[in-house]
């Protein structure tokens, strides 16, 4: 039996069960082990202020390295660009919608001063650029917790990944899906990461779930992030698409107040995905992203 390590949230368990179902259809029996991560334990501080890479992955990766689990299922946007020695990204299945969604009211219908909740510095920065008249506030918790806070009237709207809402059958809650040109998604948003030991029992099985186009797209996006030296809680967005063997990737770095926003894009052969992404990251740094990131990290 293959043991899948997963966080205990409703969305994380949906993702782990989905992978278990796919593997079962290929003849592999699976069990799920729930692991509480640092990010799950710290619920009263905005993620951007916690400042730890691997916030939602470290304890899960330790279970893989200790052979307590054979594979881990993550939301790919939570996975740092550098994996611990001995661990590999064995598969990236076909991606769900990568875009961000507004729940509550459409942005155009929100009055000046309306309260909008998000746990993401990236979403907050881009929202401030779009609607500087809104009050952007932090909202933490699992998906169902955030929706409950909205329903209780604490916020007029909240921003969430469309993929999570769709996976849990809550797409009817979406008031508006924001185009990539308006709100550039997080690196890997909407995609799942299946992580294993390089020589572990789960590697060969998990490779069968890989979608080459999605994997190439997220390699490019992670290349952008790696070149910028950023974790998942900085105001960085990137989105790549692959069609006909060609890859196109865009990247954005925004100042937290939304006043500055630097964009770059490139395209090329999908085989060179990471190299193309790193090139976009380097271009962003040259165009002004370095100054923005130094300010965010307290270095400037």
N, C-alpha and C positions, 0 to 999 in steps of 0.2 A: 504493500500500500504506500502511495506517495502522500506525504504530509505537507499541506499547504499552510504557510504562516500568513496571518492576516491581522489587521487591526479589527477592533470589535464593532465599529460603527455599522449602521444599516447599509450604507453604500459600500463600505469595504467588504462586508460579508456577501453582498450581492455579487460583487466582482469576483470574490474567491469562489463562490458557488458556480458562477458562470464558467470559470476556468475548469473547475472540477467536472462540470457537465460535459464540456468539450473534451476533456481528457478521458472521461468515462466512455464517450462515444467512440474513442480510439482504443478502448480496451484497458485503460489504466484506472484502477480503483484509487480513490482519494479520500483523505480525511482533512479536516480544517482545525488548526490550532490558533486560538486567539491570543494575540500578544499586545500588551498595552505599551505604547511608545511614550517618549518624553512629551511629544506634542499633544497626546491625549490627556496627560496629567496636568499640563499647564493650560488652564482654560480661562484665566482671568486677565491675561496680558495679551495685547495685540501681537500677532505673529512677528511682525517686523521688528519688534523690540526684544524678542527672545534671542534672535541672532545666532541660532545654532543650525548648521547644515545637518541634514539627516534627521531633522526633528521628528519625522513620522516613519523613519526607516531604520535607525541605528539598532534598536533592540531586535527588530525582525531579522536584520542581517547577522546579528550575533547568533540567532537561532540557526540560521543556515550554516554558518561557519562551525558551530558546535555540533552539527549533524542532528539537531533536534527537529529540523524540518528539511524537506527536500526541495521546496520551491516557495517563493514568496510572490504574492500578487500586490502590486502597488498601483495607485494612480501615478502615471509616469511623471506628472508635474511635481510630485513630491520627491522624486529620486535624484540625488545629487549627480552632477556630471561625472565625478570620479567615484568609482566603486571600490570597496575594500579589496585588497589583494585576495585572489582566489574566487571572487564572485564575478559573474557575467550577466549581461542582459540577454537571456536566452531567447526571448521572443517578445514581439510587440504585435498583438492581434490587430485586425482592422479597426480603425478609429471610429468612435462615435463623433457627433458634432463637436468641433473644437471651440465653437464660439461662446461668448458670454451672453447670459440672459438677464433680463430685468423682470423681477417678480413684484407684483403689487400694482404699479401703474407704468405706462409707457413714459419714457423720459420727457417727451414733449408735453405730457399731461400733468407733470409735477409742477406745482407752484413754486415760486421763489421762496427759498428758506425751507423747503421740504427736506425731511431727514431720510437719507439713503444710507443703508448699512452695507459694509463690505469688510472682509478680513484681509483683503489684498491691497498692498501698497500700489501694485500695478494698476488695478482697477480704479482705486481712489484717485491716482494721479491723472489717469486719462479722463475720468469722470469730471474732475475739476477743470480740465481743459475744455470739455464739452459744455459743462454747465457750472460755471464758477459761482452761480447764485444759490446752489444747493448746499445743504449742511451734510457733509460726508462724515459718517461716524463708524467706529469699529463695531463689528458684530462677530462673535466667536461661537463655536459649537458645531455639532454635526448638522447635516442638512435639515433634518426634522426639527432640531432645536432652533435654527435660524428662521425657519418658516413659522414656527410657533411665536417667536418674538415679533415677527411681522404681523401675524394675526392678532396679537395682543395690542397692536397699535403703537409699539415702540418706534417703528419706522414707517415711512410712507411707501418705501420700496427697498428692495435689497438686490444686490448683484450676485449671481451664482453662475457656475458653469452649467451650460445647457445639458451637457452629457450626463451629469449626475441626476438631474431632474428627470431626464428621459429614461435612464436606466431604472429608476425607482417607480416609474409610471406616473410621475407628477408633471408631465409636460403641459397639462391643462392649466397649471399655475403660471406658466410663462406669459407675461404681458407683451414682451418684445425680445427678439433675438438681435443682438447688435452685430453689424457687419464688421469684418476684420479691419477694414479701413477706418472704422470709427473707434473700435476697442480691440486692439491687438491682443490675442489670447496669450496665456502663459505658455512657456515652453512645454510641449508634450500634453497640453490640455486635451481632454477627451480620449486619450490613449491609455491603455493598460501596459504596465511593465511586468514581465514575468522574469524574476531573478532567480538564479540557481548557482550552486558551486560549479566551477568549470569542469570538474571531474565527477560531479554528483550523479545520483540515480535519476534526478529529474531532468537533466539537461536534454538528453535525446528525445524524451517524450515532449517536452515543452517546445522544442524546435519545430515540431509539427504544427504548432498554433501560430507561427510567425506569418505576418503579412508583409511581404517585401516592400511594397510601396509605402505603407505606413511607417515601417522601420526606417526607410531612407529619409522620409520627411522628418521624423523626430531626431534622427542623427544630425540633420542639418540644423534644426532648432537648438539641439544641445550643443552643437558646435558654436553657434552664436553665443550662448550662455557661457561656455567654457572660455571663449576668447575675451569675454567681458569680466571673467572671474567672479561671476555672481552666483548666489544661491537662489533658492526659489522664492525668497521673501524680499526681493528688491524690485524697483519699478522697471522691470525688463519684460518685454513681450516679444514673441517670435512665432511665425506661422509659415509652414512650408506645405506645398502641394506637389504631387508627382503625377505626370500624365505623359504617356508615350515615351517613357524613359528619360524625360526632361524634368528637372526639379526647379521650382521657383520658391525663394524664401525671402521673407521680409522680417525686419527686426526694428524694435523701437525701444528707446530709453527715455523715460520722462522724469522730470524733477517732481518730488512729492507734491508740490503745490500746483502742478500742471502748467506752470508758466513756461517751462522749456520742454520741448519734445524733439528728439532726434530720430529720424527714420533712415533706413538704408535697405536696399534689396539687391538681389542677384539671381541669376539662373544659370543652369548648366546641366551636365550629365548626372543622373541620379547616383551613379557609381561614386561620384566625388562629393557626396552629400555633406560629410563632415567638413571637408576642406572649403566648400562653398559657404557653409555656415560660419566657419571661423573667419572667412574673408569679410562677411557682413559685419561680424562683431568688431573686427579691426577697423572697418570703415566707420562704424558708429563711434568708436573711441576717437578717431581723428576728427569727426564732425562735432565733438563736444560732449560725448557721453562720459569721457573720463572725468571731467570736472563735476558732472552731476553725481556720478557714483562716489567720488571722493567726498562730496558733501554729505551723501547718505551715510557713508561708513564713518563719518566724523574725521576724515583725513584732510578735509579742505574747507 
